[in-house]
Amino acid sequence: MTRLLDGPRAGALSGKAKSLVVFLHGYGADGADLFGLRGSLAPVLPDTAFASPHAPFPCETGGPGFQWFGLAGPGGRIHVRVEGADAAAPLLSAYLAAELARYGLGSDRLALIGFSQGTMMALHVGLHLVPAPAAIIGFSGMLVAPERLLGMPHGTPPVLLVHGDADPVVPYRALAEAVAGLKAAGVPAQSLSRPRLGHGIDEVGLTEAARFLVRHLGAN
């Protein structure tokens, strides 16, 4: 049986959704974790609906949170990330298709916003949607298996990556590595480094994300 994802969602403030933003939370959190960002984004995107699914698997460390994939296992962390992202990708793709159908939209009216492991999934899935999403924004994450983009068909949605240079969870160097991997594959990527920020999202990063969304998603 296919596992169906679900989580918080809200319609457009205008009453008619012409675009959709989907938040993808990090390891050990849930859909509510990023959904609060809607309060900052909805006023500048009144024709946009928002959704934030819970990741498909209970977190392996226990507690009430979820994970897109586990971090423990044989073969090392890189192997686990690639295999885990591959396994979760069809579940996320099905969720995105269902949410877009809810509003009668195509994936060209979709923006993905990920944090940490959610950023990994946003890039892993979003780059292969047809048509390409309007935008992908990632906070404190990394690009899983960048070498695949060189030999696989993918879209070229505009990407914004934001990362704190004091991140103790996902190494700051992952920002430059992701941008390099995306640009090598022809994907337009911008980056924003946040001084002294750890593993999180600050007001400067959120403001830049809002501007990015208005630029690429605001036009109807």
Secondary structure as a PSIPRED ss2 file (coil, helix, strand):
# PSIPRED VFORMAT (PSIPRED V4.0)

   1 M C   1.000  0.000  0.000
   2 T C   1.000  0.000  0.000
   3 R C   1.000  0.000  0.000
   4 L C   1.000  0.000  0.000
   5 L C   1.000  0.000  0.000
   6 D C   1.000  0.000  0.000
   7 G C   1.000  0.000  0.000
   8 P C   1.000  0.000  0.000
   9 R E   0.000  0.000  1.000
  10 A E   0.000  0.000  1.000
  11 G C   1.000  0.000  0.000
  12 A C   1.000  0.000  0.000
  13 L C   1.000  0.000  0.000
  14 S C   1.000  0.000  0.000
  15 G C   1.000  0.000  0.000
  16 K C   1.000  0.000  0.000
  17 A C   1.000  0.000  0.000
  18 K C   1.000  0.000  0.000
  19 S E   0.000  0.000  1.000
  20 L E   0.000  0.000  1.000
  21 V E   0.000  0.000  1.000
  22 V E   0.000  0.000  1.000
  23 F E   0.000  0.000  1.000
  24 L E   0.000  0.000  1.000
  25 H C   1.000  0.000  0.000
  26 G C   1.000  0.000  0.000
  27 Y C   1.000  0.000  0.000
  28 G C   1.000  0.000  0.000
  29 A E   0.000  0.000  1.000
  30 D C   1.000  0.000  0.000
  31 G C   1.000  0.000  0.000
  32 A H   0.000  1.000  0.000
  33 D H   0.000  1.000  0.000
  34 L H   0.000  1.000  0.000
  35 F H   0.000  1.000  0.000
  36 G C   1.000  0.000  0.000
  37 L C   1.000  0.000  0.000
  38 R H   0.000  1.000  0.000
  39 G H   0.000  1.000  0.000
  40 S H   0.000  1.000  0.000
  41 L H   0.000  1.000  0.000
  42 A H   0.000  1.000  0.000
  43 P H   0.000  1.000  0.000
  44 V H   0.000  1.000  0.000
  45 L C   1.000  0.000  0.000
  46 P C   1.000  0.000  0.000
  47 D C   1.000  0.000  0.000
  48 T E   0.000  0.000  1.000
  49 A E   0.000  0.000  1.000
  50 F E   0.000  0.000  1.000
  51 A E   0.000  0.000  1.000
  52 S C   1.000  0.000  0.000
  53 P C   1.000  0.000  0.000
  54 H C   1.000  0.000  0.000
  55 A C   1.000  0.000  0.000
  56 P C   1.000  0.000  0.000
  57 F E   0.000  0.000  1.000
  58 P E   0.000  0.000  1.000
  59 C C   1.000  0.000  0.000
  60 E C   1.000  0.000  0.000
  61 T C   1.000  0.000  0.000
  62 G C   1.000  0.000  0.000
  63 G C   1.000  0.000  0.000
  64 P C   1.000  0.000  0.000
  65 G C   1.000  0.000  0.000
  66 F E   0.000  0.000  1.000
  67 Q E   0.000  0.000  1.000
  68 W C   1.000  0.000  0.000
  69 F C   1.000  0.000  0.000
  70 G C   1.000  0.000  0.000
  71 L C   1.000  0.000  0.000
  72 A C   1.000  0.000  0.000
  73 G C   1.000  0.000  0.000
  74 P C   1.000  0.000  0.000
  75 G C   1.000  0.000  0.000
  76 G H   0.000  1.000  0.000
  77 R H   0.000  1.000  0.000
  78 I H   0.000  1.000  0.000
  79 H H   0.000  1.000  0.000
  80 V H   0.000  1.000  0.000
  81 R H   0.000  1.000  0.000
  82 V H   0.000  1.000  0.000
  83 E H   0.000  1.000  0.000
  84 G H   0.000  1.000  0.000
  85 A H   0.000  1.000  0.000
  86 D H   0.000  1.000  0.000
  87 A H   0.000  1.000  0.000
  88 A H   0.000  1.000  0.000
  89 A H   0.000  1.000  0.000
  90 P H   0.000  1.000  0.000
  91 L H   0.000  1.000  0.000
  92 L H   0.000  1.000  0.000
  93 S H   0.000  1.000  0.000
  94 A H   0.000  1.000  0.000
  95 Y H   0.000  1.000  0.000
  96 L H   0.000  1.000  0.000
  97 A H   0.000  1.000  0.000
  98 A H   0.000  1.000  0.000
  99 E H   0.000  1.000  0.000
 100 L H   0.000  1.000  0.000
 101 A H   0.000  1.000  0.000
 102 R H   0.000  1.000  0.000
 103 Y H   0.000  1.000  0.000
 104 G C   1.000  0.000  0.000
 105 L C   1.000  0.000  0.000
 106 G C   1.000  0.000  0.000
 107 S H   0.000  1.000  0.000
 108 D H   0.000  1.000  0.000
 109 R H   0.000  1.000  0.000
 110 L E   0.000  0.000  1.000
 111 A E   0.000  0.000  1.000
 112 L E   0.000  0.000  1.000
 113 I E   0.000  0.000  1.000
 114 G E   0.000  0.000  1.000
 115 F E   0.000  0.000  1.000
 116 S C   1.000  0.000  0.000
 117 Q H   0.000  1.000  0.000
 118 G H   0.000  1.000  0.000
 119 T H   0.000  1.000  0.000
 120 M H   0.000  1.000  0.000
 121 M H   0.000  1.000  0.000
 122 A H   0.000  1.000  0.000
 123 L H   0.000  1.000  0.000
 124 H H   0.000  1.000  0.000
 125 V H   0.000  1.000  0.000
 126 G H   0.000  1.000  0.000
 127 L C   1.000  0.000  0.000
 128 H C   1.000  0.000  0.000
 129 L C   1.000  0.000  0.000
 130 V C   1.000  0.000  0.000
 131 P C   1.000  0.000  0.000
 132 A C   1.000  0.000  0.000
 133 P C   1.000  0.000  0.000
 134 A C   1.000  0.000  0.000
 135 A E   0.000  0.000  1.000
 136 I E   0.000  0.000  1.000
 137 I E   0.000  0.000  1.000
 138 G E   0.000  0.000  1.000
 139 F E   0.000  0.000  1.000
 140 S C   1.000  0.000  0.000
 141 G C   1.000  0.000  0.000
 142 M C   1.000  0.000  0.000
 143 L C   1.000  0.000  0.000
 144 V C   1.000  0.000  0.000
 145 A C   1.000  0.000  0.000
 146 P H   0.000  1.000  0.000
 147 E H   0.000  1.000  0.000
 148 R H   0.000  1.000  0.000
 149 L H   0.000  1.000  0.000
 150 L H   0.000  1.000  0.000
 151 G C   1.000  0.000  0.000
 152 M C   1.000  0.000  0.000
 153 P C   1.000  0.000  0.000
 154 H C   1.000  0.000  0.000
 155 G C   1.000  0.000  0.000
 156 T C   1.000  0.000  0.000
 157 P C   1.000  0.000  0.000
 158 P C   1.000  0.000  0.000
 159 V E   0.000  0.000  1.000
 160 L E   0.000  0.000  1.000
 161 L E   0.000  0.000  1.000
 162 V E   0.000  0.000  1.000
 163 H E   0.000  0.000  1.000
 164 G E   0.000  0.000  1.000
 165 D C   1.000  0.000  0.000
 166 A C   1.000  0.000  0.000
 167 D C   1.000  0.000  0.000
 168 P C   1.000  0.000  0.000
 169 V C   1.000  0.000  0.000
 170 V C   1.000  0.000  0.000
 171 P C   1.000  0.000  0.000
 172 Y C   1.000  0.000  0.000
 173 R H   0.000  1.000  0.000
 174 A H   0.000  1.000  0.000
 175 L H   0.000  1.000  0.000
 176 A H   0.000  1.000  0.000
 177 E H   0.000  1.000  0.000
 178 A H   0.000  1.000  0.000
 179 V H   0.000  1.000  0.000
 180 A H   0.000  1.000  0.000
 181 G H   0.000  1.000  0.000
 182 L H   0.000  1.000  0.000
 183 K H   0.000  1.000  0.000
 184 A H   0.000  1.000  0.000
 185 A C   1.000  0.000  0.000
 186 G C   1.000  0.000  0.000
 187 V C   1.000  0.000  0.000
 188 P C   1.000  0.000  0.000
 189 A E   0.000  0.000  1.000
 190 Q E   0.000  0.000  1.000
 191 S E   0.000  0.000  1.000
 192 L E   0.000  0.000  1.000
 193 S E   0.000  0.000  1.000
 194 R E   0.000  0.000  1.000
 195 P C   1.000  0.000  0.000
 196 R C   1.000  0.000  0.000
 197 L C   1.000  0.000  0.000
 198 G C   1.000  0.000  0.000
 199 H C   1.000  0.000  0.000
 200 G C   1.000  0.000  0.000
 201 I C   1.000  0.000  0.000
 202 D C   1.000  0.000  0.000
 203 E H   0.000  1.000  0.000
 204 V H   0.000  1.000  0.000
 205 G H   0.000  1.000  0.000
 206 L H   0.000  1.000  0.000
 207 T H   0.000  1.000  0.000
 208 E H   0.000  1.000  0.000
 209 A H   0.000  1.000  0.000
 210 A H   0.000  1.000  0.000
 211 R H   0.000  1.000  0.000
 212 F H   0.000  1.000  0.000
 213 L H   0.000  1.000  0.000
 214 V H   0.000  1.000  0.000
 215 R H   0.000  1.000  0.000
 216 H H   0.000  1.000  0.000
 217 L H   0.000  1.000  0.000
 218 G C   1.000  0.000  0.000
 219 A C   1.000  0.000  0.000
 220 N C   1.000  0.000  0.000
